Amino acid sequence: MKTFMIVDDDSEDCSFFCEAVTEIDADVQVVIAINGEDALMKLREMNTLPDFLFLDLNMPRMDGRQCLAELKKDFKLKHIPVIIFTTSSSQRDIDDTKKLGAAYFLTKPSDFHSLHSKIQFVVEKIGSTLQL
């Protein structure tokens, strides 16, 4: 069974994400974290790490950039593919997160169909390079 983690402080975005993932594959388990600090705590306690981590950039306590930097420093966690999942489409954000080790940058779409398609595309694209 595959596991995805979404790290986002917006509960509505998390709900849409979970709904889209369930449509793609009903067997995927989704773990939700509300900020970077929460994500790191949950990841360090998990026996089986997620196959993909979808990370928002703008969150309280610990934002996505800080979380990504911490993930990539941690020997146990640094191999998890991180997909930046944010409302931003800024080239600076894309460049900065790529330098920090993000596998992909996905701007949150405004409609459910696009969300479903983009998540499926990213998972297939990254999954094929990782041989999951």
N, C-alpha and C positions, 0 to 999 in steps of 0.2 A: 504494500500500500504506500502510495506517495503522500508526502506531507508538505504543505506550503505554510509559510508563516507570513502574515501581513502585519506590518508595523505602521499604525496610523491612528491618530487621535480622533478622527472623524468616524463616529459609529455608523453613519449612513454609508460612507464609502466602504467601510468594512463589510456591511451587509450586502451591498451590490457586488463586491468582490467575491464574497462567499457564494452568492447565488450564481454568478458567472462560472466560478470554478466547478461548482456542483453540476452545472449543465455540461461542462466540458468532460468531466469524469466524476461520477457520483461516488467513487471510492476514494477520492482525495480527501484527506483530513486537513482542515485549516485551523491553524493556531493563530490567535489574535494577541497582539501586544499593543499597548496604547502609546508607547513612546520608546525611544532607544534604550533607556534604562530598564524598562520592563522587559524588552526583548532580550537584552543580554542576560538578565536574571533568569528568564525562562529557558533560554538556550543552554545556559550552563547547568541547568537542572535536568534537561532532557536526556533520556537514554539514547534515543534515535533522533538525529538532527534532521531538520527539514531538507527536502530536495531543492527548494527554492525559497528565497526570502524576498518579499516585496516590501520596499522601504520608502515611506514618505519622507520628504525633506524637512517640512515645517511642522515641528511638534514641540510641546513644552518639555521641560526638564532636560532631555537630551535629544537634540535634533538628528535628522538622518545622516548628516555629514559626520557628526561626532560618533554616532553609532557605527557607521561604516568603517571609520578609522579604527575604532576599538575592535570590531569584528576581524579586521585584517591583521591586527596585532596578535590575536589569540590563536595559538597553534591548533586548538580543537575546532575553532569556528571559521577559520580563514578560507576554507575550501567550499563553503556554502555559496552557491551563485546568488548574488544580490542584484535584484532588479529595482532600480529607482522607480518609484511609482508616485508621481507628484503632479500637481497642477502646473508646475513650471515647464516652460519650453525654452528657457534661457540657454544660450550656447555656453555661457560661463558655468552654469550648473551642470550641464552635460560634460564639459571638459573637466571640471573639478572632481566630479564623482567618478569619472573614468580613471583619473589619476589616482584616486583613492582605492580603486579596485572593483568598481561596479561592473557587472557583466553586461548590463543593458540599461538604457534609460527609456522609460515609458511615461509619456505625458498622459495623465488621466483623461480618458475620453468623456464627452458629455452625455452619451447615450449608452444604454445597456448593450445593444447589439455590437457597437464598436468595442466596448469593454471586453465582451466575450471573445471577439475575434482577435483583439490585440493580445490578450492573455494567452490564448491558444497559440498564436504565432510565436510569441516569445518563448513559451515553454517548449514548443517543438524545435525552434531554432537553437536554443541553448542546450536542451536535452540531447539533441543529435550530436552536438560537439562534445558532450560529456559522456555519452554512451550510457545513459541511465537505463 
